[in-house]
Amino acid sequence: MGLFRPIARNYERWASILSMGQDGRWRRRLVTSLEMPEGSLILDVAAGTGSITRSLQAAGYRVISLDQSDEMLGQLDGPGSRLLATAESLPIRPGAVDGLTAGYLLRYVEDLHAATAEMARVVRPGGMVAVLEFGRPDGVWGPLWWLYTRIALPLAGSLVGGGWGRVGRFLGPSIDEFWSRNTLEGLAQEWEAAGIRQVRWKRMSLGGGVVIWGVKV
């Protein structure tokens, strides 16, 4: 996605700062939700610059990192395979991996149904699928979140420069638009229809982040 090409080199630094340090917590929770044996082969979809990939490797997993941005994958160092592809068309044979992770993917896919089916297809029966996405806080925190994503975040991004202003302006409306069309219950039903059962989720940081995970049957 062209939005992320200009920010690939400093993506992780500013993602942490602009999320007020919460991004790392959410990604770690994503990895711990897998609960799979060390040595399991995990496909990390939308791997970006590799923050989830490295956390998976630190937990003892073997990892295939996949992203549609060559610029983002180019920042990923260390062991493991790299694949350039989209989530709707994964170049992996059915049941070839033990588990799958995806960070901030769902809002960007053109066909959510196709992407869900692909995620389920490549994971073996008994394997795990876990996804991290931005959420939208409820109650009194909702208006504060709106102010941050519509005013503070775009301003901070503009001050950082290098493409972050565009990202800051894009992020809040993108999250709102996604959750105006989807619910956690609806996503769980979509996963179950694709063969991912025991679907659970955890809202983190007052709902600003959501981890969803389930078991492939």
N, CA, C and O of each residue as an XYZ file, in Angstrom:
868
protein
N       0.851     -1.205      0.000
C       0.000      0.000      0.000
C       0.878      1.243      0.000
O       1.776      1.376      0.831
N       0.614      2.157     -0.940
C       1.455      3.334     -1.105
C       1.522      4.224      0.110
O       2.485      4.971      0.284
N       0.505      4.154      0.959
C       0.471      4.972      2.174
C       1.688      4.742      3.051
O       2.152      5.664      3.723
N       2.212      3.518      3.051
C       3.267      3.158      3.993
C       4.673      3.198      3.403
O       5.646      3.047      4.142
N       4.805      3.395      2.110
C       6.139      3.426      1.516
C       7.033      4.501      2.130
O       8.183      4.209      2.456
N       6.550      5.730      2.301
C       7.450      6.776      2.824
C       7.844      6.590      4.288
O       8.823      7.187      4.737
N       7.101      5.773      5.041
C       7.363      5.681      6.479
C       8.017      4.361      6.876
O       8.169      4.076      8.064
N       8.402      3.554      5.889
C       8.936      2.220      6.201
C      10.171      2.288      7.092
O      10.325      1.465      7.994
N      11.053      3.259      6.849
C      12.336      3.284      7.555
C      12.194      3.618      9.041
O      13.001      3.161      9.850
N      11.193      4.396      9.408
C      11.036      4.746     10.831
C       9.666      4.349     11.369
O       9.176      4.934     12.335
N       9.054      3.357     10.741
C       7.687      2.966     11.080
C       7.550      2.543     12.545
O       6.662      3.028     13.247
N       8.411      1.653     13.007
C       8.234      1.095     14.348
C       8.440      2.150     15.429
O       7.725      2.162     16.431
N       9.408      3.029     15.230
C       9.669      4.072     16.234
C       8.450      4.954     16.423
O       8.004      5.169     17.550
N       7.909      5.463     15.329
C       6.808      6.411     15.466
C       5.480      5.724     15.734
O       4.586      6.330     16.325
N       5.327      4.465     15.309
C       4.116      3.718     15.667
C       4.026      3.572     17.178
O       2.939      3.668     17.747
N       5.155      3.341     17.831
C       5.173      3.226     19.282
C       4.869      4.560     19.948
O       4.077      4.623     20.888
N       5.498      5.624     19.462
C       5.302      6.942     20.069
C       3.867      7.434     19.876
O       3.235      7.899     20.824
N       3.359      7.331     18.660
C       2.037      7.875     18.356
C       0.902      7.036     18.955
O      -0.225      7.513     19.093
N       1.211      5.778     19.309
C       0.213      4.952     20.008
C       0.369      5.082     21.516
O      -0.269      4.354     22.276
N       1.217      6.006     21.947
C       1.485      6.249     23.368
C       1.973      4.981     24.076
O       1.619      4.708     25.223
N       2.796      4.217     23.351
C       3.421      3.033     23.924
C       2.553      1.794     23.961
O       2.993      0.759     24.462
N       1.334      1.861     23.446
C       0.415      0.720     23.543
C       0.631     -0.314     22.446
O       0.315     -1.489     22.637
N       1.150      0.092     21.327
C       1.328     -0.801     20.176
C       2.106     -2.066     20.559
O       1.712     -3.171     20.185
N       3.190     -1.910     21.292
C       4.003     -3.058     21.690
C       3.240     -4.017     22.581
O       3.381     -5.230     22.428
N       2.437     -3.516     23.508
C       1.618     -4.357     24.393
C       0.635     -5.182     23.581
O       0.459     -6.375     23.832
N       0.001     -4.552     22.615
C      -0.990     -5.260     21.807
C      -0.338     -6.373     20.998
O      -0.877     -7.474     20.894
N       0.814     -6.082     20.430
C       1.498     -7.095     19.612
C       1.952     -8.271     20.468
O       1.871     -9.421     20.035
N       2.426     -7.995     21.671
C       2.838     -9.092     22.557
C       1.645     -9.958     22.942
O       1.762    -11.181     23.022
N       0.498     -9.324     23.180
C      -0.701    -10.095     23.507
C      -1.127    -10.957     22.327
O      -1.599    -12.077     22.517
N      -0.968    -10.454     21.128
C      -1.263    -11.230     19.925
C      -0.442    -12.516     19.907
O      -0.979    -13.595     19.652
N       0.849    -12.404     20.175
C       1.744    -13.556     20.129
C       1.392    -14.558     21.225
O       1.377    -15.762     20.967
N       1.110    -14.095     22.435
C       0.814    -15.027     23.525
C      -0.517    -15.739     23.318
O      -0.732    -16.809     23.887
N      -1.408    -15.175     22.524
C      -2.707    -15.820     22.290
C      -2.572    -17.107     21.472
O      -3.492    -17.926     21.468
N      -1.448    -17.301     20.784
C      -1.276    -18.496     19.957
C      -1.210    -19.761     20.806
O      -1.834    -20.766     20.467
N      -0.465    -19.722     21.896
C      -0.356    -20.865     22.796
C      -0.016    -22.147     22.031
O      -0.680    -23.170     22.198
N       1.019    -22.085     21.194
C       1.441    -23.231     20.411
C       2.850    -23.655     20.804
O       3.597    -22.851     21.362
N       3.231    -24.905     20.525
C       4.560    -25.391     20.911
C       5.676    -24.633     20.200
O       5.505    -24.175     19.070
N       6.817    -24.504     20.869
C       7.989    -23.925     20.220
C       8.327    -24.735     18.975
O       8.162    -25.955     18.939
N       8.804    -24.025     17.955
C       9.130    -24.682     16.700
C       7.982    -24.700     15.710
O       8.179    -25.067     14.552
N       6.774    -24.310     16.142
C       5.636    -24.250     15.227
C       5.916    -23.230     14.124
O       6.584    -22.221     14.348
N       5.396    -23.511     12.935
C       5.599    -22.625     11.789
C       4.432    -21.653     11.691
O       3.284    -22.066     11.525
N       4.728    -20.370     11.794
C       3.703    -19.322     11.802
C       3.846    -18.447     10.556
O       4.950    -18.017     10.221
N       2.743    -18.187      9.877
C       2.711    -17.228      8.781
C       2.282    -15.881      9.349
O       1.167    -15.742      9.853
N       3.168    -14.885      9.267
C       2.882    -13.541      9.767
C       2.445    -12.673      8.592
O       3.277    -12.175      7.834
N       1.139    -12.496      8.451
C       0.566    -11.728      7.340
C       0.553    -10.248      7.702
O       0.346     -9.886      8.860
N       0.777     -9.393      6.702
C       0.926     -7.956      6.950
C       2.050     -7.721      7.943
O       1.918     -6.944      8.889
N       3.162     -8.412      7.707
C       4.298     -8.395      8.641
C       4.956     -7.034      8.742
O       5.588     -6.730      9.753
N       4.819     -6.205      7.711
C       5.430     -4.881      7.750
C       6.928     -4.957      7.941
O       7.615     -5.689      7.228
N       7.435     -4.207      8.897
C       8.869     -4.179      9.164
C       9.309     -5.251     10.153
O      10.487     -5.326     10.502
N       8.367     -6.085     10.611
C       8.748     -7.277     11.346
C       8.625     -7.249     12.845
O       9.229     -8.095     13.505
N       7.878     -6.327     13.428
C       7.789     -6.286     14.886
C       7.100     -7.533     15.440
O       7.525     -8.070     16.462
N       6.042     -7.995     14.774
C       5.391     -9.228     15.224
C       6.259    -10.431     14.886
O       6.371    -11.361     15.685
N       6.869    -10.418     13.718
C       7.774    -11.506     13.337
C       8.842    -11.725     14.405
O       9.092    -12.860     14.811
N       9.467    -10.650     14.857
C      10.540    -10.789     15.854
C      10.005    -11.301     17.189
O      10.675    -12.076     17.872
N       8.804    -10.869     17.562
C       8.206    -11.363     18.803
C       7.892    -12.851     18.692
O       8.072    -13.596     19.655
N       7.430    -13.283     17.537
C       7.165    -14.702     17.309
C       8.459    -15.513     17.399
O       8.499    -16.571     18.028
N       9.507    -15.005     16.767
C      10.790    -15.702     16.814
C      11.341    -15.767     18.232
O      11.908    -16.782     18.635
N      11.175    -14.691     18.986
C      11.637    -14.675     20.371
C      10.877    -15.694     21.222
O      11.403    -16.194     22.216
N       9.631    -16.000     20.826
C       8.831    -16.994     21.539
C       9.156    -18.417     21.093
O       8.571    -19.374     21.600
N      10.079    -18.561     20.154
C      10.520    -19.885     19.726
C       9.844    -20.420     18.491
O       9.995    -21.599     18.172
N       9.091    -19.578     17.773
C       8.420    -20.019     16.558
C       9.296    -19.820     15.326
O      10.149    -18.933     15.295
N       9.078    -20.655     14.311
C       9.620    -20.405     12.981
C       8.604    -19.543     12.234
O       7.398    -19.742     12.377
N       9.084    -18.591     11.442
C       8.174    -17.588     10.887
C       8.405    -17.375      9.390
O       9.540    -17.283      8.921
N       7.301    -17.302      8.665
C       7.285    -16.801      7.284
C       6.625    -15.429      7.331
O       5.476    -15.311      7.756
N       7.336    -14.394      6.901
C       6.826    -13.021      6.952
C       6.289    -12.631      5.581
O       6.992    -12.740      4.576
N       5.044    -12.179      5.544
C       4.397    -11.833      4.271
C       3.826    -10.429      4.347
O       3.207    -10.052      5.342
N       4.038     -9.662      3.291
C       3.473     -8.314      3.216
C       3.335     -7.953      1.741
O       4.007     -8.532      0.888
N       2.451     -6.984      1.445
C       2.312     -6.542      0.066
C       3.230     -5.360     -0.260
O       3.278     -4.906     -1.403
N       3.958     -4.865      0.747
C       4.863     -3.739      0.541
C       6.315     -4.200      0.556
O       6.819     -4.642      1.588
N       6.978     -4.100     -0.574
C       8.384     -4.459     -0.660
C       9.233     -3.537      0.205
O      10.238     -3.967      0.771
N       8.830     -2.258      0.311
C       9.578     -1.307      1.129
C       9.543     -1.689      2.600
O      10.557     -1.587      3.291
N       8.384     -2.130      3.087
C       8.281     -2.527      4.486
C       9.073     -3.796      4.750
O       9.839     -3.856      5.711
N       8.901     -4.808      3.914
C       9.644     -6.061      4.092
C      11.144     -5.841      3.992
O      11.926     -6.566      4.606
N      11.543     -4.843      3.221
C      12.973     -4.560      3.070
C      13.634     -4.106      4.356
O      14.860     -4.141      4.467
N      12.841     -3.680      5.330
C      13.388     -3.253      6.618
C      13.519     -4.420      7.601
O      14.031     -4.254      8.708
N      13.054     -5.596      7.186
C      13.023     -6.748      8.081
C      14.327     -7.533      7.952
O      14.616     -8.102      6.899
N      15.107     -7.560      9.025
C      16.367     -8.295      9.039
C      16.199     -9.606      9.795
O      15.164     -9.852     10.415
N      17.228    -10.441      9.735
C      17.239    -11.657     10.531
C      16.744    -12.869      9.767
O      16.519    -12.797      8.559
N      16.571    -14.005     10.478
C      16.198    -15.264      9.838
C      14.738    -15.285      9.414
O      13.957    -14.399      9.761
N      14.390    -16.320      8.654
C      13.005    -16.497      8.229
C      12.799    -16.169      6.773
O      13.587    -15.444      6.166
N      11.722    -16.714      6.212
C      11.383    -16.489      4.806
C      10.579    -15.212      4.644
O       9.902    -14.775      5.575
N      10.651    -14.612      3.456
C       9.906    -13.404      3.132
C       9.053    -13.678      1.890
O       9.532    -14.271      0.924
N       7.807    -13.250      1.919
C       6.924    -13.403      0.777
C       6.230    -12.079      0.491
O       5.744    -11.414      1.406
N       6.188    -11.703     -0.775
C       5.500    -10.489     -1.204
C       4.173    -10.911     -1.830
O       4.149    -11.486     -2.918
N       3.071    -10.625     -1.138
C       1.757    -11.067     -1.604
C       0.676    -10.336     -0.830
O       0.960     -9.611      0.124
N      -0.577    -10.534     -1.252
C      -1.721     -9.945     -0.559
C      -2.427    -11.007      0.271
O      -2.286    -12.204      0.021
N      -3.186    -10.555      1.260
C      -3.889    -11.484      2.150
C      -4.994    -12.240      1.427
O      -5.360    -13.341      1.837
N      -5.528    -11.659      0.354
C      -6.607    -12.328     -0.378
C      -6.102    -13.446     -1.270
O      -6.898    -14.237     -1.777
N      -4.798    -13.527     -1.470
C      -4.230    -14.567     -2.331
C      -2.888    -14.997     -1.761
O      -1.836    -14.567     -2.236
N      -2.927    -15.838     -0.753
C      -1.713    -16.274     -0.072
C      -1.029    -17.394     -0.861
O      -1.665    -18.401     -1.173
N       0.247    -17.234     -1.183
C       0.964    -18.250     -1.970
C       1.454    -19.407     -1.096
O       2.637    -19.748     -1.101
N       0.539    -19.991     -0.359
C       0.823    -21.061      0.589
C      -0.173    -22.189      0.326
O      -1.359    -21.933      0.115
N       0.309    -23.447      0.339
C      -0.614    -24.559      0.100
C      -1.519    -24.773      1.319
O      -1.167    -24.368      2.427
N      -2.675    -25.405      1.122
C      -3.612    -25.603      2.227
C      -2.989    -26.369      3.397
O      -2.305    -27.374      3.200
N      -3.232    -25.885      4.605
C      -2.782    -26.555      5.811
C      -1.282    -26.603      5.998
O      -0.782    -27.444      6.745
N      -0.545    -25.711      5.328
C       0.921    -25.791      5.341
C       1.548    -25.166      6.577
O       2.708    -25.448      6.877
N       0.818    -24.327      7.303
C       1.401    -23.677      8.481
C       0.626    -24.068      9.728
O      -0.550    -24.428      9.666
N       1.314    -23.987     10.863
C       0.693    -24.339     12.134
C      -0.156    -23.216     12.705
O      -1.085    -23.457     13.475
N       0.166    -22.000     12.326
C      -0.576    -20.863     12.838
C      -0.391    -19.650     11.951
O       0.478    -19.627     11.079
N      -1.219    -18.639     12.185
C      -1.166    -17.413     11.377
C      -1.440    -16.222     12.275
O      -2.340    -16.255     13.114
N      -0.658    -15.173     12.092
C      -0.901    -13.898     12.758
C      -1.067    -12.807     11.709
O      -0.569    -12.930     10.590
N      -1.763    -11.750     12.074
C      -1.900    -10.593     11.188
C      -2.069     -9.354     12.050
O      -2.911     -9.330     12.947
N      -1.282     -8.336     11.786
C      -1.355     -7.088     12.524
C      -1.907     -5.961     11.676
O      -1.337     -5.618     10.640
N      -3.032     -5.376     12.119
C      -3.627     -4.214     11.445
C      -3.908     -4.492      9.967
O      -3.651     -3.649      9.107
N      -4.432     -5.669      9.689
C      -4.690     -6.089      8.314
C      -6.114     -5.810      7.863
O      -6.331     -5.368      6.734
N      -7.085     -6.062      8.731
C      -8.469     -6.181      8.299
C      -9.004     -4.941      7.600
O      -9.807     -5.055      6.674
N      -8.571     -3.752      8.029
C      -9.099     -2.525      7.425
C      -8.606     -2.307      6.009
O      -9.168     -1.490      5.280
N      -7.565     -3.021      5.604
C      -6.940     -2.751      4.306
C      -7.316     -3.733      3.206
O      -7.095     -3.454      2.027
N      -7.878     -4.874      3.572
C      -8.194     -5.854      2.533
C      -9.404     -5.389      1.725
O     -10.344     -4.809      2.270
N      -9.368     -5.648      0.445
C     -10.488     -5.260     -0.412
C     -11.678     -6.198     -0.228
O     -12.829     -5.786     -0.376
N     -11.400     -7.448      0.094
C     -12.456     -8.446      0.259
C     -12.214     -9.172      1.580
O     -11.407    -10.099      1.642
N     -12.913     -8.752      2.636
C     -12.713     -9.335      3.956
C     -13.075    -10.815      3.978
O     -12.412    -11.611      4.643
N     -14.118    -11.180      3.257
C     -14.534    -12.582      3.198
C     -13.432    -13.446      2.570
O     -13.108    -14.518      3.083
N     -12.868    -12.978      1.472
C     -11.809    -13.738      0.801
C     -10.570    -13.844      1.676
O      -9.939    -14.899      1.735
N     -10.220    -12.760      2.352
C      -9.039    -12.771      3.216
C      -9.227    -13.737      4.377
O      -8.298    -14.459      4.739
N     -10.429    -13.758      4.967
C     -10.708    -14.680      6.065
C     -10.615    -16.123      5.599
O     -10.052    -16.974      6.288
N     -11.169    -16.390      4.432
C     -11.111    -17.741      3.879
C      -9.678    -18.171      3.605
O      -9.319    -19.325      3.842
N      -8.863    -17.257      3.111
C      -7.463    -17.569      2.843
C      -6.695    -17.840      4.127
O      -5.886    -18.767      4.183
N      -6.940    -17.042      5.158
C      -6.266    -17.261      6.436
C      -6.597    -18.646      6.985
O      -5.725    -19.345      7.500
N      -7.866    -19.031      6.869
C      -8.269    -20.347      7.360
C      -7.684    -21.461      6.483
O      -7.288    -22.508      6.995
N      -7.630    -21.245      5.194
C      -7.189    -22.285      4.259
C      -5.772    -22.757      4.521
O      -5.494    -23.954      4.449
N      -4.868    -21.827      4.825
C      -3.446    -22.183      4.895
C      -3.030    -22.772      6.238
O      -1.919    -23.287      6.369
N      -3.920    -22.702      7.251
C      -3.593    -23.200      8.588
C      -4.096    -24.639      8.732
O      -5.214    -24.954      8.324
N      -3.278    -25.498      9.304
C      -3.652    -26.908      9.502
C      -4.763    -27.019     10.540
O      -4.908    -26.131     11.380
N      -5.549    -28.094     10.497
C      -6.538    -28.333     11.552
C      -5.864    -28.397     12.920
O      -4.834    -29.051     13.085
N      -6.446    -27.723     13.883
C      -5.868    -27.646     15.215
C      -4.915    -26.485     15.390
O      -4.486    -26.196     16.507
N      -4.574    -25.806     14.285
C      -3.702    -24.642     14.359
C      -4.456    -23.403     14.806
O      -5.675    -23.436     14.978
N      -3.728    -22.310     14.994
C      -4.301    -21.092     15.546
C      -4.229    -19.932     14.550
O      -3.286    -19.820     13.768
N      -5.245    -19.082     14.601
C      -5.271    -17.825     13.853
C      -5.463    -16.702     14.869
O      -6.362    -16.768     15.707
N      -4.621    -15.673     14.795
C      -4.727    -14.546     15.725
C      -4.491    -13.241     14.972
O      -3.543    -13.121     14.197
N      -5.356    -12.279     15.208
C      -5.324    -11.006     14.481
C      -5.374     -9.848     15.471
O      -6.120     -9.881     16.450
N      -4.573     -8.828     15.201
C      -4.595     -7.583     15.965
C      -5.159     -6.476     15.085
O      -4.777     -6.332     13.924
N      -6.078     -5.692     15.660
C      -6.643     -4.573     14.917
C      -6.865     -3.406     15.874
O      -7.020     -3.603     17.079
N      -6.880     -2.203     15.335
C      -7.283     -1.050     16.129
C      -8.762     -1.174     16.484
O      -9.568     -1.638     15.677
N      -9.102     -0.760     17.682
C     -10.490     -0.737     18.099
C     -10.988      0.694     18.233
O     -10.316      1.649     17.843
N     -12.184      0.814     18.794
C     -12.800      2.129     18.981
C     -13.391      2.164     20.396
O     -14.392      1.497     20.657
N     -12.789      2.929     21.306
C     -13.263      2.944     22.697
C     -14.717      3.380     22.827
O     -15.233      4.145     22.012
N     -15.367      2.870     23.880
C     -16.758      3.202     24.164
C     -16.844      4.228     25.290
O     -15.835      4.601     25.888
N     -18.061      4.673     25.564
C     -18.343      5.520     26.714
C     -17.621      6.857     26.655
O     -17.472      7.458     25.591
N     -17.176      7.311     27.829
C     -16.536      8.615     27.931
C     -15.238      8.668     27.136
O     -14.800      9.744     26.730
N     -14.621      7.507     26.914
C     -13.357      7.482     26.190
C     -13.540      7.661     24.687
O     -12.592      8.018     23.987
N     -14.738      7.420     24.188
C     -14.986      7.552     22.760
C     -14.694      8.946     22.223
O     -13.939      9.074     21.259
N     -15.269     10.005     22.816
C     -14.977     11.363     22.331
C     -13.500     11.739     22.462
O     -12.958     12.437     21.604
N     -12.845     11.278     23.540
C     -11.422     11.569     23.698
C     -10.607     10.883     22.617
O      -9.666     11.465     22.078
N     -10.970      9.637     22.299
C     -10.305      8.920     21.203
C     -10.508      9.659     19.883
O      -9.575      9.796     19.091
N     -11.742     10.138     19.651
C     -12.041     10.859     18.411
C     -11.170     12.113     18.302
O     -10.610     12.390     17.241
N     -11.055     12.864     19.389
C     -10.232     14.070     19.371
C      -8.763     13.734     19.094
O      -8.080     14.445     18.357
N      -8.293     12.644     19.694
C      -6.893     12.264     19.476
C      -6.652     11.861     18.023
O      -5.686     12.309     17.406
N      -7.526     11.017     17.479
C      -7.298     10.521     16.119
C      -7.602     11.565     15.047
O      -7.064     11.481     13.943
N      -8.460     12.555     15.350
C      -8.826     13.540     14.331
C      -8.013     14.825     14.416
O      -7.873     15.534     13.420
N      -7.473     15.135     15.603
C      -6.756     16.394     15.771
C      -5.301     16.170     16.179
O      -4.384     16.592     15.474
N      -5.090     15.505     17.322
C      -3.726     15.342     17.840
C      -2.859     14.471     16.930
O      -1.707     14.810     16.659
N      -3.407     13.359     16.464
C      -2.619     12.435     15.642
C      -2.234     13.045     14.286
O      -1.068     12.959     13.899
N      -3.167     13.656     13.559
C      -2.765     14.302     12.307
C      -1.739     15.416     12.515
O      -0.820     15.576     11.713
N      -1.903     16.197     13.611
C      -0.954     17.267     13.894
C       0.428     16.695     14.191
O       1.431     17.171     13.660
N       0.473     15.672     15.039
C       1.756     15.041     15.370
C       2.400     14.443     14.132
O       3.609     14.559     13.936
N       1.593     13.805     13.298
C       2.130     13.225     12.070
C       2.715     14.274     11.145
O       3.756     14.055     10.525
N       2.042     15.422     11.052
C       2.555     16.510     10.208
C       3.879     17.042     10.734
O       4.768     17.389      9.956
N       4.013     17.107     12.068
C       5.259     17.575     12.655
C       6.395     16.578     12.433
O       7.540     16.973     12.212
N       6.075     15.280     12.491
C       7.084     14.256     12.230
C       7.529     14.311     10.773
O       8.717     14.184     10.478
N       6.572     14.500      9.862
C       6.881     14.589      8.444
C       7.163     13.233      7.828
O       6.903     12.197      8.441
N       7.693     13.241      6.621
C       8.084     12.015      5.951
C       6.944     11.061      5.665
O       7.150      9.847      5.660
N       5.751     11.571      5.429
C       4.603     10.725      5.135
C       3.700     10.460      6.324
O       2.600      9.936      6.151
N       4.138     10.812      7.537
C       3.337     10.539      8.722
C       2.107     11.438      8.822
O       1.117     11.058      9.445
N       2.155     12.613      8.223
C       0.972     13.471      8.225
C      -0.186     12.813      7.505
O      -1.320     12.848      7.982
N       0.093     12.214      6.358
C      -0.951     11.515      5.603
C      -1.488     10.330      6.383
O      -2.694     10.085      6.405
N      -0.578      9.585      7.030
C      -1.003      8.446      7.846
C      -1.876      8.917      9.008
O      -2.900      8.301      9.302
N      -1.476     10.007      9.669
C      -2.244     10.537     10.787
C      -3.646     10.955     10.393
O      -4.593     10.761     11.155
N      -3.785     11.529      9.202
C      -5.109     11.934      8.732
C      -5.967     10.743      8.328
O      -7.194     10.787      8.423
N      -5.315      9.688      7.881
C      -6.021      8.508      7.378
C      -6.539      7.608      8.491
O      -7.621      7.034      8.372
N      -5.775      7.479      9.573
C      -5.992      6.411     10.537
C      -7.366      6.463     11.215
O      -8.100      5.476     11.180
N      -7.727      7.597     11.831
C      -8.999      7.681     12.552
C     -10.208      7.382     11.680
O     -11.019      6.532     12.044
N     -10.358      8.057     10.529
C     -11.493      7.748      9.658
C     -11.501      6.299      9.186
O     -12.567      5.705      9.023
N     -10.306      5.723      8.963
C     -10.224      4.329      8.538
C     -10.771      3.388      9.604
O     -11.517      2.458      9.297
N     -10.397      3.632     10.857
C     -10.880      2.798     11.963
C     -12.387      2.952     12.119
O     -13.100      1.959     12.264
N     -12.874      4.184     12.090
C     -14.307      4.435     12.216
C     -15.091      3.739     11.111
O     -16.119      3.111     11.366
N     -14.600      3.855      9.889
C     -15.308      3.274      8.756
C     -15.379      1.754      8.877
O     -16.405      1.151      8.564
N     -14.278      1.132      9.334
C     -14.259     -0.322      9.472
C     -15.269     -0.793     10.512
O     -16.035     -1.724     10.262
N     -15.269     -0.144     11.688
C     -16.163     -0.594     12.754
C     -17.598     -0.135     12.564
O     -18.492     -0.618     13.260
N     -17.842      0.785     11.642
C     -19.225      1.117     11.302
C     -19.841      0.023     10.433
O     -21.064     -0.097     10.351
N     -18.986     -0.779      9.782
C     -19.453     -1.874      8.926
C     -19.349     -3.238      9.594
O     -19.971     -4.196      9.137
N     -18.573     -3.340     10.668
C     -18.299     -4.634     11.279
C     -18.447     -4.567     12.794
O     -18.332     -3.499     13.396
N     -18.701     -5.708     13.391
C     -18.709     -5.852     14.839
C     -17.832     -7.049     15.193
O     -17.541     -7.884     14.336
N     -17.411     -7.132     16.453
C     -16.637     -8.291     16.877
C     -17.455     -9.568     16.747
O     -16.928    -10.612     16.360
N     -18.722     -9.488     17.064
C     -19.584    -10.659     16.917
C     -19.708    -11.071     15.451
O     -19.713    -12.259     15.128
N     -19.809    -10.078     14.568
C     -19.899    -10.375     13.147
C     -18.623    -10.978     12.597
O     -18.671    -11.892     11.774
N     -17.473    -10.470     13.047
C     -16.203    -11.038     12.623
C     -16.065    -12.475     13.115
O     -15.562    -13.335     12.391
N     -16.509    -12.739     14.347
C     -16.460    -14.103     14.877
C     -17.308    -15.050     14.039
O     -16.903    -16.184     13.787
N     -18.471    -14.599     13.610
C     -19.325    -15.424     12.757
C     -18.654    -15.688     11.403
O     -18.746    -16.789     10.859
N     -17.983    -14.670     10.872
C     -17.259    -14.837      9.609
C     -16.154    -15.875      9.759
O     -15.972    -16.727      8.890
N     -15.422    -15.801     10.859
C     -14.355    -16.771     11.111
C     -14.921    -18.175     11.252
O     -14.369    -19.126     10.698
N     -16.013    -18.312     11.985
C     -16.596    -19.632     12.190
C     -17.077    -20.235     10.878
O     -16.942    -21.439     10.660
N     -17.636    -19.403     10.005
C     -18.071    -19.888      8.691
C     -16.891    -20.359      7.848
O     -17.043    -21.228      6.990
N     -15.708    -19.780      8.095
C     -14.508    -20.167      7.342
C     -13.801    -21.370      7.964
O     -12.819    -21.862      7.408
N     -14.290    -21.851      9.114
C     -13.678    -23.008      9.752
C     -12.753    -22.681     10.906
O     -11.944    -23.516     11.311
N     -12.866    -21.470     11.443
C     -12.087    -21.076     12.623
C     -13.065    -20.993     13.791
O     -13.951    -20.138     13.804
N     -12.907    -21.871     14.760
C     -13.867    -21.971     15.853
C     -13.235    -21.540     17.177
O     -12.065    -21.161     17.231
N     -14.034    -21.606     18.238
C     -13.601    -21.162     19.562
C     -13.034    -19.732     19.474
O     -12.000    -19.426     20.067
N     -13.723    -18.877     18.733
C     -13.243    -17.516     18.502
C     -13.436    -16.678     19.775
O     -14.526    -16.627     20.345
N     -12.375    -16.041     20.190
C     -12.397    -15.171     21.361
C     -11.745    -13.846     20.999
O     -11.061    -13.737     19.982
N     -11.961    -12.846     21.834
C     -11.301    -11.560     21.610
C     -11.045    -10.871     22.941
O     -11.692    -11.148     23.950
N     -10.090     -9.976     22.904
C      -9.763     -9.171     24.086
C      -9.573     -7.733     23.651
O      -8.740     -7.441     22.793
N     -10.341     -6.836     24.240
C     -10.183     -5.406     23.989
C      -9.157     -4.863     24.968
O      -9.233     -5.141     26.165
N      -8.206     -4.097     24.476
C      -7.107     -3.607     25.292
C      -7.038     -2.088     25.245
O      -7.535     -1.457     24.312
N      -6.412     -1.512     26.271
C      -6.208     -0.059     26.331
C      -7.511      0.695     26.115
O      -7.612      1.566     25.251
N      -8.518      0.334     26.930
C      -9.838      0.976     26.902
C     -10.574      0.739     25.599
O     -11.520      1.458     25.277
N     -10.142     -0.273     24.841
C     -10.777     -0.591     23.573
C     -10.035     -0.069     22.370
O     -10.491     -0.258     21.243
N      -8.892      0.589     22.571
C      -8.124      1.127     21.449
C      -7.464      0.059     20.593
O      -7.134      0.304     19.433
N      -7.270     -1.123     21.159
C      -6.723     -2.252     20.409
C      -7.549     -3.498     20.691
O      -8.097     -3.654     21.782
N      -7.638     -4.381     19.709
C      -8.409     -5.627     19.855
C      -7.604     -6.781     19.300
O      -7.104     -6.710     18.177
N      -7.474     -7.850     20.081
C      -6.865     -9.095     19.620
C      -7.968    -10.136     19.494
O      -8.737    -10.346     20.431
N      -8.047    -10.787     18.338
C      -9.050    -11.819     18.057
C      -8.297    -13.094     17.722
O      -7.340    -13.064     16.948
N      -8.721    -14.223     18.302
C      -8.023    -15.470     17.989
C      -8.986    -16.659     18.022
O     -10.039    -16.603     18.657
N      -8.605    -17.739     17.323
C      -9.440    -18.924     17.262
C      -8.656    -20.120     16.742
O      -7.484    -19.999     16.386
N      -9.311    -21.277     16.702
C      -8.693    -22.547     16.329
C      -9.252    -23.025     14.999
O     -10.468    -23.054     14.809
N      -8.374    -23.398     14.080
C      -8.803    -23.947     12.791
C      -9.268    -25.394     12.993
O      -8.573    -26.191     13.623
N     -10.430    -25.721     12.463
C     -10.963    -27.087     12.603
C     -10.814    -27.840     11.287
O     -11.202    -29.005     11.196
